[in-house]
């Protein structure tokens, strides 16, 4: 019996050490960039009660938009309620940190503050901003405010109707915008918060605008 317990503890410690090593690598990667040159892209998924049940974060260089690392939180007990996309909450190889909402957001805030990250980007950012009041002290920028406008996104087909402001009248969610930017009509959102955060970062990269352009999308 004791031998079995020792073996289980050894496996647990190895897993914990791997996670700690991964976290340290991310911290070192972020530290290697100058202050104020790293951004966070955030996506959330909500449950049937319209509560955040998972939160994905893509950390990136603010000049090249190179992905530096990912963070993924699963809120417990909110995740137990279930939601439209509960079936992809643990999609792929990404393992989320399962913890309470307050602990998760405290952990993320500490990470952002420690690494001088004060800019948060999101697609249709008002939704995530309103659902995460704990993070409203940061500057939030709406990717959609650039991606959906013809004057900023030259991949938008000329025959699509736009408002006088230049914004597409319809079809400016993540999927159609990715179709225009990549030319891949097969693209589909996973609806897993961390995968979607990485895809939204990809939109920023493909648009190719400097981070200052997003000032007009400041919430």
N, CA, C and O of each residue as an XYZ file, in Angstrom:
876
protein
N       0.831     -1.202      0.000
C       0.000      0.000      0.000
C       0.867      1.255      0.000
O       0.637      2.184     -0.774
N       1.898      1.267      0.907
C       2.766      2.425      0.991
C       3.513      2.654     -0.320
O       3.724      3.788     -0.751
N       3.912      1.522     -0.949
C       4.601      1.630     -2.226
C       3.730      2.275     -3.282
O       4.212      3.075     -4.083
N       2.442      1.933     -3.291
C       1.507      2.512     -4.261
C       1.324      4.006     -4.025
O       1.278      4.796     -4.968
N       1.221      4.383     -2.745
C       1.053      5.797     -2.420
C       2.284      6.599     -2.821
O       2.179      7.713     -3.334
N       3.447      6.013     -2.578
C       4.682      6.707     -2.955
C       4.747      6.916     -4.472
O       5.172      7.968     -4.950
N       4.315      5.890     -5.218
C       4.337      5.981     -6.675
C       3.387      7.082     -7.160
O       3.738      7.869     -8.039
N       2.170      7.133     -6.575
C       1.201      8.152     -6.957
C       1.707      9.546     -6.633
O       1.536     10.478     -7.418
N       2.341      9.683     -5.455
C       2.892     10.982     -5.077
C       4.017     11.402     -6.019
O       4.161     12.578     -6.352
N       4.815     10.412     -6.442
C       5.906     10.710     -7.364
C       5.359     11.236     -8.682
O       5.868     12.217     -9.225
N       4.293     10.567     -9.207
C       3.669     11.007    -10.457
C       3.092     12.409    -10.297
O       3.246     13.257    -11.176
N       2.430     12.643     -9.171
C       1.822     13.947     -8.911
C       2.879     15.036     -8.865
O       2.690     16.119     -9.420
N       4.004     14.742     -8.195
C       5.074     15.727     -8.087
C       5.704     16.026     -9.438
O       6.046     17.168     -9.743
N       5.855     14.961    -10.253
C       6.426     15.159    -11.578
C       5.538     16.062    -12.420
O       6.023     16.949    -13.122
N       4.220     15.823    -12.342
C       3.268     16.646    -13.088
C       3.317     18.088    -12.620
O       3.301     19.018    -13.426
N       3.379     18.266    -11.279
C       3.451     19.618    -10.725
C       4.725     20.329    -11.129
O       4.710     21.528    -11.408
N       5.836     19.593    -11.162
C       7.115     20.179    -11.562
C       7.097     20.611    -13.021
O       7.662     21.647    -13.374
N       6.440     19.808    -13.878
C       6.344     20.157    -15.297
C       5.555     21.445    -15.476
O       5.937     22.315    -16.259
N       4.431     21.565    -14.732
C       3.613     22.768    -14.838
C       4.383     23.984    -14.348
O       4.300     25.060    -14.941
N       5.136     23.811    -13.258
C       5.921     24.920    -12.710
C       7.008     25.332    -13.691
O       7.265     26.522    -13.876
N       7.652     24.340    -14.325
C       8.698     24.635    -15.300
C       8.118     25.385    -16.494
O       8.731     26.325    -17.000
N       6.933     24.966    -16.945
C       6.268     25.627    -18.075
C       5.939     27.071    -17.721
O       6.121     27.975    -18.536
N       5.451     27.283    -16.492
C       5.114     28.629    -16.030
C       6.372     29.497    -15.981
O       6.349     30.655    -16.397
N       7.469     28.933    -15.471
C       8.724     29.689    -15.381
C       9.233     30.073    -16.764
O       9.747     31.175    -16.956
N       9.088     29.149    -17.742
C       9.529     29.453    -19.104
C       8.733     30.605    -19.685
O       9.293     31.473    -20.354
N       7.411     30.622    -19.430
C       6.567     31.702    -19.925
C       6.969     33.022    -19.294
O       7.070     34.037    -19.984
N       7.199     33.017    -17.988
C       7.599     34.240    -17.282
C       8.915     34.765    -17.848
O       9.054     35.965    -18.083
N       9.877     33.874    -18.068
C      11.173     34.284    -18.603
C      11.029     34.825    -20.026
O      11.703     35.787    -20.394
N      10.155     34.213    -20.825
C       9.923     34.665    -22.200
C       9.355     36.073    -22.197
O       9.772     36.919    -22.988
N       8.397     36.324    -21.300
C       7.795     37.649    -21.216
C       8.809     38.664    -20.713
O       8.856     39.791    -21.207
N       9.630     38.272    -19.725
C      10.621     39.183    -19.170
C      11.671     39.591    -20.198
O      12.285     40.652    -20.080
N      11.874     38.747    -21.201
C      12.891     39.038    -22.208
C      12.465     40.159    -23.141
O      13.278     40.647    -23.926
N      11.209     40.577    -23.071
C      10.709     41.669    -23.891
C      10.672     42.950    -23.055
O      10.522     42.908    -21.834
N      10.810     44.075    -23.730
C      10.806     45.346    -23.031
C       9.439     45.604    -22.400
O       8.421     45.090    -22.862
N       9.437     46.407    -21.340
C       8.203     46.796    -20.674
C       7.243     47.431    -21.678
O       7.659     48.198    -22.546
N       6.004     47.117    -21.559
C       4.937     47.683    -22.394
C       4.998     47.192    -23.841
O       4.432     47.826    -24.731
N       5.675     46.075    -24.083
C       5.706     45.532    -25.445
C       5.067     44.152    -25.502
O       5.265     43.414    -26.468
N       4.312     43.806    -24.486
C       3.629     42.520    -24.441
C       2.139     42.772    -24.209
O       1.766     43.617    -23.395
N       1.296     42.040    -24.924
C      -0.145     42.195    -24.784
C      -0.790     40.859    -24.422
O      -0.178     39.798    -24.551
N      -2.023     40.937    -23.972
C      -2.808     39.734    -23.686
C      -4.072     39.764    -24.538
O      -4.734     40.796    -24.642
N      -4.400     38.631    -25.142
C      -5.659     38.478    -25.875
C      -6.512     37.488    -25.090
O      -6.063     36.390    -24.763
N      -7.732     37.883    -24.795
C      -8.588     37.105    -23.897
C      -9.872     36.660    -24.605
O     -10.435     37.385    -25.426
N     -10.313     35.450    -24.263
C     -11.615     34.971    -24.716
C     -12.277     34.222    -23.559
O     -11.602     33.600    -22.738
N     -13.583     34.292    -23.509
C     -14.331     33.597    -22.458
C     -15.415     32.723    -23.057
O     -15.892     32.964    -24.166
N     -15.792     31.712    -22.309
C     -16.988     30.924    -22.623
C     -17.895     30.969    -21.405
O     -17.426     30.911    -20.268
N     -19.194     31.072    -21.649
C     -20.143     31.199    -20.547
C     -21.048     29.972    -20.438
O     -21.208     29.211    -21.392
N     -21.636     29.800    -19.252
C     -22.534     28.664    -19.021
C     -23.984     29.078    -19.271
O     -24.261     30.189    -19.724
N     -24.893     28.165    -18.969
C     -26.312     28.436    -19.221
C     -26.831     29.615    -18.404
O     -27.856     30.202    -18.751
N     -26.135     29.969    -17.321
C     -26.544     31.094    -16.480
C     -25.856     32.399    -16.886
O     -25.929     33.392    -16.162
N     -25.191     32.394    -18.036
C     -24.447     33.557    -18.531
C     -23.322     33.953    -17.576
O     -23.006     35.134    -17.429
N     -22.724     32.954    -16.930
C     -21.559     33.168    -16.076
C     -20.326     32.629    -16.800
O     -20.409     31.619    -17.497
N     -19.202     33.290    -16.639
C     -17.966     32.798    -17.247
C     -17.617     31.452    -16.635
O     -17.536     31.321    -15.414
N     -17.409     30.444    -17.489
C     -17.004     29.131    -16.980
C     -15.582     28.769    -17.402
O     -14.979     27.854    -16.841
N     -15.043     29.494    -18.397
C     -13.648     29.274    -18.773
C     -13.086     30.552    -19.384
O     -13.804     31.343    -19.996
N     -11.785     30.728    -19.200
C     -11.097     31.936    -19.638
C      -9.772     31.546    -20.271
O      -8.941     30.890    -19.644
N      -9.582     31.954    -21.514
C      -8.343     31.669    -22.221
C      -7.567     32.951    -22.469
O      -8.155     33.997    -22.744
N      -6.242     32.867    -22.372
C      -5.385     34.030    -22.559
C      -4.226     33.661    -23.475
O      -3.556     32.651    -23.264
N      -3.996     34.479    -24.485
C      -2.822     34.337    -25.353
C      -1.910     35.529    -25.075
O      -2.327     36.679    -25.212
N      -0.678     35.256    -24.689
C       0.307     36.296    -24.410
C       1.164     36.472    -25.653
O       1.655     35.492    -26.213
N       1.348     37.727    -26.094
C       2.041     37.944    -27.366
C       2.915     39.190    -27.345
O       2.688     40.120    -26.571
N       3.909     39.184    -28.207
C       4.738     40.358    -28.452
C       3.886     41.415    -29.150
O       3.184     41.110    -30.114
N       3.945     42.641    -28.674
C       3.076     43.688    -29.200
C       3.539     44.242    -30.539
O       2.800     44.990    -31.180
N       4.737     43.896    -30.973
C       5.234     44.366    -32.264
C       5.053     43.324    -33.358
O       4.574     43.632    -34.449
N       5.441     42.093    -33.057
C       5.363     41.018    -34.061
C       4.102     40.186    -33.930
O       3.730     39.464    -34.854
N       3.434     40.287    -32.762
C       2.263     39.471    -32.424
C       2.612     37.988    -32.348
O       1.743     37.128    -32.488
N       3.891     37.700    -32.124
C       4.320     36.325    -31.903
C       3.727     35.806    -30.600
O       3.763     36.486    -29.574
N       3.186     34.602    -30.651
C       2.618     33.982    -29.457
C       3.747     33.583    -28.510
O       4.643     32.824    -28.881
N       3.696     34.098    -27.296
C       4.720     33.786    -26.293
C       4.273     32.694    -25.335
O       5.096     31.949    -24.805
N       2.975     32.602    -25.117
C       2.481     31.588    -24.187
C       0.978     31.679    -24.024
O       0.344     32.622    -24.498
N       0.413     30.685    -23.343
C      -1.037     30.606    -23.139
C      -1.342     30.313    -21.677
O      -0.568     29.660    -20.978
N      -2.479     30.808    -21.240
C      -2.994     30.483    -19.911
C      -4.471     30.121    -20.079
O      -5.191     30.732    -20.868
N      -4.896     29.127    -19.327
C      -6.276     28.661    -19.474
C      -6.832     28.319    -18.102
O      -6.269     27.508    -17.368
N      -7.946     28.954    -17.773
C      -8.594     28.758    -16.483
C      -9.993     28.178    -16.683
O     -10.734     28.615    -17.563
N     -10.344     27.204    -15.870
C     -11.696     26.656    -15.831
C     -12.278     26.996    -14.470
O     -11.750     26.584    -13.438
N     -13.367     27.749    -14.475
C     -13.963     28.213    -13.220
C     -14.857     27.132    -12.622
O     -15.775     26.626    -13.268
N     -14.565     26.797    -11.381
C     -15.358     25.803    -10.647
C     -15.976     26.502     -9.444
O     -15.228     27.054     -8.637
N     -17.300     26.513     -9.274
C     -18.263     25.539     -9.801
C     -18.994     25.947    -11.087
O     -19.834     25.185    -11.564
N     -18.705     27.120    -11.663
C     -19.472     27.579    -12.825
C     -19.453     26.571    -13.975
O     -20.433     26.442    -14.708
N     -18.336     25.861    -14.130
C     -18.236     24.895    -15.232
C     -19.183     23.718    -15.058
O     -19.515     23.044    -16.033
N     -19.627     23.459    -13.819
C     -20.503     22.322    -13.552
C     -21.928     22.560    -14.044
O     -22.696     21.615    -14.224
N     -22.278     23.840    -14.261
C     -23.623     24.175    -14.741
C     -23.813     23.680    -16.170
O     -24.906     23.264    -16.557
N     -22.745     23.730    -16.940
C     -22.814     23.341    -18.348
C     -23.163     24.514    -19.240
O     -23.692     25.524    -18.778
N     -22.865     24.373    -20.518
C     -23.149     25.430    -21.477
C     -23.105     24.871    -22.883
O     -22.881     23.677    -23.082
N     -23.320     25.742    -23.859
C     -23.372     25.295    -25.252
C     -22.089     24.576    -25.652
O     -22.117     23.590    -26.389
N     -20.950     25.092    -25.150
C     -19.669     24.553    -25.605
C     -18.907     23.799    -24.517
O     -17.679     23.722    -24.545
N     -19.637     23.254    -23.578
C     -18.990     22.477    -22.513
C     -18.213     21.282    -23.060
O     -17.217     20.858    -22.473
N     -18.674     20.745    -24.187
C     -18.039     19.539    -24.735
C     -16.629     19.787    -25.251
O     -15.878     18.833    -25.455
N     -16.245     21.057    -25.469
C     -14.881     21.353    -25.933
C     -14.073     22.102    -24.870
O     -13.043     22.706    -25.171
N     -14.553     22.055    -23.630
C     -13.841     22.754    -22.558
C     -12.427     22.211    -22.374
O     -11.504     22.951    -22.035
N     -12.269     20.899    -22.603
C     -10.941     20.280    -22.482
C     -10.473     19.760    -23.836
O      -9.902     18.675    -23.948
N     -10.731     20.562    -24.850
C     -10.386     20.203    -26.228
C      -8.869     20.127    -26.408
O      -8.129     20.946    -25.864
N      -8.420     19.140    -27.174
C      -7.003     19.053    -27.524
C      -6.113     18.758    -26.337
O      -6.509     18.069    -25.397
N      -4.898     19.293    -26.394
C      -3.903     18.993    -25.375
C      -3.825     20.055    -24.280
O      -3.034     19.929    -23.345
N      -4.643     21.095    -24.396
C      -4.600     22.169    -23.405
C      -5.296     21.729    -22.127
O      -6.457     21.319    -22.150
N      -4.585     21.816    -21.023
C      -5.169     21.492    -19.715
C      -5.346     22.790    -18.937
O      -4.387     23.527    -18.710
N      -6.572     23.057    -18.536
C      -6.852     24.286    -17.812
C      -6.573     24.167    -16.332
O      -6.581     23.075    -15.763
N      -6.325     25.322    -15.713
C      -6.217     25.378    -14.262
C      -7.637     25.453    -13.713
O      -8.339     26.436    -13.947
N      -8.059     24.439    -12.996
C      -9.397     24.427    -12.429
C      -9.359     25.068    -11.049
O      -8.698     24.562    -10.142
N     -10.066     26.178    -10.892
C     -10.072     26.891     -9.613
C     -11.289     27.798     -9.545
O     -12.022     27.941    -10.524
N     -11.497     28.403     -8.398
C     -12.623     29.318     -8.266
C     -12.374     30.556     -9.114
O     -11.237     30.873     -9.463
N     -13.445     31.238     -9.435
C     -13.328     32.470    -10.238
C     -12.400     33.469     -9.566
O     -11.518     34.030    -10.216
N     -12.588     33.695     -8.278
C     -11.782     34.699     -7.584
C     -10.307     34.334     -7.592
O      -9.454     35.200     -7.786
N     -10.001     33.060     -7.385
C      -8.602     32.624     -7.395
C      -8.002     32.736     -8.796
O      -6.856     33.155     -8.957
N      -8.783     32.359     -9.803
C      -8.296     32.410    -11.184
C      -7.979     33.838    -11.604
O      -6.923     34.099    -12.182
N      -8.886     34.760    -11.317
C      -8.683     36.137    -11.731
C      -7.582     36.808    -10.917
O      -6.866     37.671    -11.425
N      -7.449     36.413     -9.661
C      -6.341     36.930     -8.854
C      -5.013     36.447     -9.417
O      -4.040     37.200     -9.465
N      -4.974     35.193     -9.842
C      -3.766     34.621    -10.433
C      -3.412     35.338    -11.735
O      -2.251     35.680    -11.964
N      -4.413     35.563    -12.587
C      -4.166     36.225    -13.859
C      -3.742     37.677    -13.654
O      -2.813     38.150    -14.309
N      -4.415     38.385    -12.751
C      -4.055     39.778    -12.492
C      -2.624     39.884    -11.983
O      -1.877     40.777    -12.383
N      -2.254     38.973    -11.106
C      -0.891     38.990    -10.557
C       0.123     38.772    -11.677
O       1.168     39.422    -11.706
N      -0.183     37.861    -12.595
C       0.712     37.576    -13.715
C       0.845     38.794    -14.629
O       1.953     39.175    -15.006
N      -0.291     39.403    -14.983
C      -0.263     40.562    -15.866
C       0.498     41.717    -15.242
O       1.333     42.345    -15.894
N       0.210     41.997    -13.976
C       0.869     43.107    -13.287
C       2.365     42.855    -13.117
O       3.179     43.762    -13.290
N       2.712     41.640    -12.784
C       4.121     41.281    -12.570
C       4.935     41.484    -13.832
O       6.116     41.822    -13.767
N       4.302     41.276    -14.987
C       5.009     41.343    -16.255
C       4.723     42.619    -17.053
O       5.044     42.709    -18.238
N       4.122     43.591    -16.390
C       3.904     44.882    -17.030
C       2.949     44.854    -18.198
O       3.062     45.672    -19.111
N       2.006     43.922    -18.185
C       1.021     43.824    -19.267
C      -0.227     44.603    -18.857
O      -0.941     44.206    -17.937
N      -0.482     45.710    -19.545
C      -1.647     46.522    -19.176
C      -2.674     46.627    -20.299
O      -3.688     47.310    -20.154
N      -2.410     45.947    -21.426
C      -3.327     46.000    -22.568
C      -3.960     44.627    -22.791
O      -3.267     43.625    -22.966
N      -5.287     44.608    -22.780
C      -6.044     43.386    -23.044
C      -6.838     43.577    -24.324
O      -7.537     44.577    -24.491
N      -6.728     42.613    -25.225
C      -7.455     42.634    -26.489
C      -8.478     41.493    -26.495
O      -8.244     40.426    -25.926
N      -9.602     41.739    -27.142
C     -10.618     40.697    -27.281
C     -11.477     41.023    -28.498
O     -11.583     42.181    -28.901
N     -12.082     40.006    -29.072
C     -12.973     40.201    -30.212
C     -14.377     40.403    -29.672
O     -14.889     39.584    -28.909
N     -15.002     41.520    -30.084
C     -16.262     41.940    -29.462
C     -16.011     42.100    -27.963
O     -16.698     41.520    -27.123
N     -15.002     42.909    -27.669
C     -14.432     43.001    -26.322
C     -15.431     43.418    -25.250
O     -15.264     43.073    -24.080
N     -16.455     44.148    -25.631
C     -17.423     44.615    -24.632
C     -18.050     43.443    -23.884
O     -18.338     43.545    -22.691
N     -18.260     42.326    -24.589
C     -18.847     41.139    -23.956
C     -17.943     40.625    -22.845
O     -18.390     40.428    -21.715
N     -16.676     40.408    -23.165
C     -15.748     39.881    -22.157
C     -15.498     40.906    -21.054
O     -15.401     40.552    -19.879
N     -15.394     42.173    -21.437
C     -15.189     43.257    -20.475
C     -16.320     43.287    -19.442
O     -16.074     43.394    -18.241
N     -17.550     43.191    -19.922
C     -18.702     43.232    -19.011
C     -18.780     41.992    -18.127
O     -19.280     42.060    -17.004
N     -18.291     40.867    -18.623
C     -18.344     39.630    -17.851
C     -17.149     39.467    -16.903
O     -17.119     38.547    -16.086
N     -16.172     40.363    -17.020
C     -14.974     40.270    -16.166
C     -14.682     41.618    -15.512
O     -13.651     42.232    -15.788
N     -15.590     42.084    -14.642
C     -15.367     43.389    -14.001
C     -14.070     43.439    -13.181
O     -13.518     44.514    -12.945
N     -13.598     42.282    -12.757
C     -12.356     42.235    -11.973
C     -11.141     42.691    -12.782
O     -10.112     43.051    -12.212
N     -11.264     42.674    -14.113
C     -10.135     43.053    -14.971
C     -10.333     44.414    -15.640
O      -9.586     44.775    -16.550
N     -11.328     45.158    -15.196
C     -11.631     46.421    -15.862
C     -10.636     47.531    -15.544
O     -10.723     48.618    -16.116
N      -9.699     47.275    -14.647
C      -8.648     48.255    -14.372
C      -7.615     48.303    -15.502
O      -6.840     49.256    -15.598
N      -7.606     47.275    -16.355
C      -6.698     47.239    -17.489
C      -7.317     47.965    -18.688
O      -8.525     48.199    -18.719
N      -6.494     48.317    -19.663
C      -6.996     48.928    -20.894
C      -7.457     47.817    -21.838
O      -6.690     46.914    -22.172
N      -8.716     47.895    -22.261
C      -9.303     46.885    -23.139
C      -9.471     47.450    -24.547
O      -9.909     48.586    -24.722
N      -9.116     46.641    -25.551
C      -9.213     47.044    -26.943
C     -10.020     46.013    -27.720
O      -9.847     44.806    -27.548
N     -10.907     46.512    -28.579
C     -11.787     45.625    -29.338
C     -11.173     45.341    -30.710
O     -11.056     46.243    -31.539
N     -10.783     44.090    -30.948
C     -10.207     43.682    -32.229
C     -11.220     43.882    -33.356
O     -10.851     44.241    -34.474
N     -12.486     43.648    -33.057
C     -13.538     43.764    -34.063
C     -13.639     45.190    -34.611
O     -14.041     45.394    -35.757
N     -13.276     46.157    -33.795
C     -13.355     47.567    -34.193
C     -12.398     47.872    -35.346
O     -12.571     48.866    -36.051
N     -11.398     47.024    -35.536
C     -10.472     47.145    -36.658
C     -10.828     46.122    -37.747
O     -10.925     46.464    -38.925
N     -11.021     44.867    -37.335
C     -11.200     43.767    -38.291
C     -12.450     43.896    -39.148
O     -12.464     43.430    -40.287
N     -13.502     44.522    -38.621
C     -14.783     44.588    -39.330
C     -14.905     45.804    -40.244
O     -15.940     45.998    -40.881
N     -13.855     46.624    -40.313
C     -13.922     47.873    -41.068
C     -13.052     47.805    -42.322
O     -11.879     47.434    -42.269
N     -13.647     48.166    -43.426
C     -12.993     48.070    -44.733
C     -11.685     48.863    -44.792
O     -10.720     48.428    -45.422
N     -11.655     50.019    -44.139
C     -10.467     50.867    -44.210
C      -9.278     50.265    -43.443
O      -8.133     50.667    -43.650
N      -9.558     49.312    -42.567
C      -8.492     48.650    -41.823
C      -8.236     47.224    -42.303
O      -7.162     46.670    -42.073
N      -9.217     46.639    -42.964
C      -9.124     45.239    -43.375
C      -9.362     45.131    -44.879
O     -10.502     45.037    -45.334
N      -8.267     45.145    -45.645
C      -8.415     45.130    -47.103
C      -8.717     43.747    -47.671
O      -8.826     43.576    -48.886
N      -8.853     42.748    -46.772
C      -9.252     41.423    -47.252
C     -10.762     41.305    -47.404
O     -11.252     40.329    -47.972
N     -11.501     42.284    -46.906
C     -12.962     42.275    -47.044
C     -13.318     42.455    -48.522
O     -12.902     43.436    -49.140
N     -14.076     41.525    -49.091
C     -14.427     41.621    -50.522
C     -15.152     42.925    -50.849
O     -15.968     43.407    -50.063
N     -14.847     43.484    -52.008
C     -15.416     44.779    -52.411
C     -16.924     44.734    -52.597
O     -17.593     45.761    -52.485
N     -17.469     43.548    -52.882
C     -18.902     43.478    -53.170
C     -19.766     43.310    -51.923
O     -20.989     43.215    -52.025
N     -19.141     43.273    -50.753
C     -19.928     43.134    -49.522
C     -20.403     44.505    -49.050
O     -19.623     45.457    -49.040
N     -21.684     44.617    -48.656
C     -22.221     45.915    -48.226
C     -21.620     46.380    -46.902
O     -21.507     45.611    -45.947
N     -21.237     47.655    -46.868
C     -20.666     48.246    -45.662
C     -21.448     49.501    -45.284
O     -22.070     50.135    -46.137
N     -21.412     49.846    -44.027
C     -22.012     51.097    -43.562
C     -21.136     52.267    -44.024
O     -20.031     52.062    -44.526
N     -21.641     53.495    -43.849
C     -20.865     54.681    -44.212
C     -19.580     54.779    -43.401
O     -18.615     55.408    -43.834
N     -19.569     54.163    -42.233
C     -18.374     54.180    -41.379
C     -17.298     53.235    -41.895
O     -16.155     53.283    -41.439
N     -17.663     52.369    -42.852
C     -16.725     51.383    -43.367
C     -16.905     50.006    -42.772
O     -16.257     49.051    -43.198
N     -17.792     49.897    -41.777
C     -18.001     48.600    -41.128
C     -18.924     47.716    -41.964
O     -19.907     48.182    -42.540
N     -18.584     46.438    -42.014
C     -19.466     45.479    -42.680
C     -20.858     45.542    -42.060
O     -20.993     45.668    -40.843
N     -21.874     45.457    -42.879
C     -23.238     45.484    -42.348
C     -23.588     44.172    -41.649
O     -24.316     44.167    -40.657
N     -23.071     43.067    -42.167
C     -23.309     41.754    -41.554
C     -22.041     40.910    -41.712
O     -21.129     41.260    -42.462
N     -22.010     39.800    -40.994
C     -20.949     38.831    -41.186
C     -19.566     39.300    -40.780
O     -18.609     39.156    -41.541
N     -19.456     39.861    -39.581
C     -18.140     40.294    -39.132
C     -17.726     39.630    -37.809
O     -16.994     40.212    -37.008
N     -18.214     38.397    -37.601
C     -17.742     37.603    -36.470
C     -16.362     37.041    -36.764
O     -15.798     37.286    -37.830
N     -15.830     36.301    -35.834
C     -14.480     35.743    -35.982
C     -14.384     34.848    -37.219
O     -13.431     34.960    -37.989
N     -15.364     33.961    -37.414
C     -15.276     33.006    -38.528
C     -15.217     33.676    -39.893
O     -14.284     33.403    -40.648
N     -16.174     34.548    -40.252
C     -16.081     35.169    -41.578
C     -14.834     36.030    -41.751
O     -14.258     36.073    -42.838
N     -14.414     36.713    -40.690
C     -13.201     37.536    -40.789
C     -11.985     36.653    -41.037
O     -11.112     37.015    -41.826
N     -11.915     35.513    -40.382
C     -10.813     34.578    -40.636
C     -10.888     34.017    -42.053
O      -9.855     33.785    -42.682
N     -12.087     33.801    -42.553
C     -12.237     33.335    -43.936
C     -11.627     34.348    -44.903
O     -10.906     33.975    -45.828
N     -11.922     35.643    -44.682
C     -11.391     36.679    -45.567
C      -9.862     36.775    -45.460
O      -9.161     36.843    -46.469
N      -9.365     36.778    -44.221
C      -7.939     37.003    -43.999
C      -7.073     35.829    -44.448
O      -5.963     36.027    -44.943
N      -7.576     34.614    -44.277
C      -6.769     33.431    -44.585
C      -7.099     32.819    -45.942
O      -6.289     32.088    -46.512
N      -8.308     33.122    -46.464
C      -8.753     32.482    -47.691
C      -9.216     31.048    -47.478
O      -9.483     30.324    -48.437
N      -9.309     30.643    -46.215
C      -9.715     29.276    -45.880
C     -11.170     29.269    -45.425
O     -11.466     29.608    -44.280
N     -12.063     28.890    -46.304
C     -13.493     28.892    -45.981
C     -13.877     27.750    -45.043
O     -15.005     27.700    -44.553
N     -12.939     26.834    -44.794
C     -13.225     25.695    -43.910
C     -12.995     26.024    -42.441
O     -13.362     25.241    -41.564
N     -12.390     27.176    -42.168
C     -12.078     27.526    -40.780
C     -13.342     27.587    -39.929
O     -14.360     28.141    -40.344
N     -13.262     27.011    -38.739
C     -14.337     27.091    -37.758
C     -13.740     27.377    -36.379
O     -12.684     26.853    -36.023
N     -14.428     28.207    -35.621
C     -14.010     28.429    -34.234
C     -14.175     27.137    -33.447
O     -15.117     26.376    -33.669
N     -13.258     26.901    -32.536
C     -13.369     25.732    -31.662
C     -14.397     25.993    -30.566
O     -15.089     25.077    -30.121
N     -14.491     27.244    -30.135
C     -15.316     27.644    -28.989
C     -14.761     27.082    -27.683
O     -15.492     26.832    -26.725
N     -13.454     26.894    -27.680
C     -12.701     26.673    -26.448
C     -11.965     27.990    -26.207
O     -11.329     28.516    -27.120
N     -12.046     28.526    -24.989
C     -11.583     29.887    -24.727
C     -10.127     30.129    -25.104
O      -9.806     31.180    -25.658
N      -9.249     29.189    -24.820
C      -7.827     29.439    -25.104
C      -7.527     29.270    -26.593
O      -6.725     30.026    -27.141
N      -8.146     28.305    -27.256
C      -7.962     28.159    -28.700
C      -8.492     29.402    -29.420
O      -7.863     29.896    -30.356
N      -9.641     29.900    -28.983
C     -10.222     31.070    -29.629
C      -9.383     32.319    -29.378
O      -9.276     33.180    -30.251
N      -8.785     32.425    -28.186
C      -7.901     33.564    -27.898
C      -6.711     33.571    -28.851
O      -6.304     34.627    -29.337
N      -6.158     32.396    -29.115
C      -5.027     32.286    -30.043
C      -5.464     32.666    -31.462
O      -4.718     33.328    -32.182
N      -6.666     32.251    -31.862
C      -7.178     32.610    -33.188
C      -7.404     34.117    -33.298
O      -7.152     34.707    -34.349
N      -7.872     34.736    -32.230
C      -8.099     36.176    -32.256
C      -6.768     36.934    -32.329
O      -6.679     37.987    -32.961
N      -5.748     36.392    -31.682
C      -4.406     36.952    -31.840
C      -3.963     36.835    -33.298
O      -3.329     37.744    -33.833
N      -4.297     35.717    -33.936
C      -3.943     35.511    -35.347
C      -4.590     36.574    -36.228
O      -3.983     37.034    -37.196
N      -5.810     36.964    -35.898
C      -6.479     38.029    -36.651
C      -5.677     39.316    -36.563
O      -5.473     39.997    -37.568
N      -5.218     39.653    -35.353
C      -4.401     40.861    -35.169
C      -3.141     40.770    -36.031
O      -2.758     41.729    -36.700
N      -2.510     39.603    -35.998
C      -1.281     39.404    -36.778
C      -1.538     39.565    -38.276
O      -0.774     40.233    -38.973
N      -2.612     38.953    -38.766
C      -2.906     38.991    -40.198
C      -3.323     40.386    -40.667
O      -3.051     40.766    -41.806
N      -3.974     41.137    -39.804
C      -4.346     42.508    -40.162
C      -3.092     43.364    -40.342
O      -3.049     44.250    -41.195
N      -2.090     43.091    -39.539
C      -0.786     43.720    -39.723
C      -0.654     45.159    -39.282
O       0.283     45.838    -39.701
N      -1.563     45.654    -38.446
C      -1.488     47.036    -37.983
C      -0.690     47.135    -36.684
O      -0.730     46.218    -35.863
N       0.030     48.233    -36.493
C       0.719     48.426    -35.209
C      -0.289     48.543    -34.079
O      -1.447     48.901    -34.294
N       0.163     48.239    -32.884
C      -0.752     48.198    -31.748
C      -1.441     49.541    -31.524
O      -2.549     49.584    -30.989
N      -0.802     50.630    -31.925
C      -1.382     51.952    -31.733
C      -2.678     52.147    -32.522
O      -3.531     52.946    -32.136
N      -2.820     51.419    -33.616
C      -4.032     51.511    -34.438
C      -5.271     51.170    -33.632
O      -6.360     51.665    -33.922
N      -5.112     50.331    -32.628
C      -6.262     49.846    -31.863
C      -6.758     50.845    -30.820
O      -7.701     50.567    -30.079
N      -6.108     52.020    -30.772
C      -6.584     53.050    -29.848
C      -8.036     53.417    -30.121
O      -8.781     53.764    -29.204
N      -8.436     53.338    -31.400
C      -9.829     53.677    -31.727
C     -10.787     52.603    -31.242
O     -12.001     52.810    -31.240
N     -10.256     51.461    -30.830
C     -11.086     50.386    -30.288
C     -11.031     50.295    -28.775
O     -11.499     49.318    -28.190
N     -10.459     51.315    -28.137
C     -10.367     51.327    -26.673
C     -11.756     51.436    -26.059
O     -12.543     52.308    -26.429
N     -12.044     50.551    -25.128
C     -13.357     50.582    -24.470
C     -13.360     51.622    -23.347
O     -14.374     51.800    -22.673
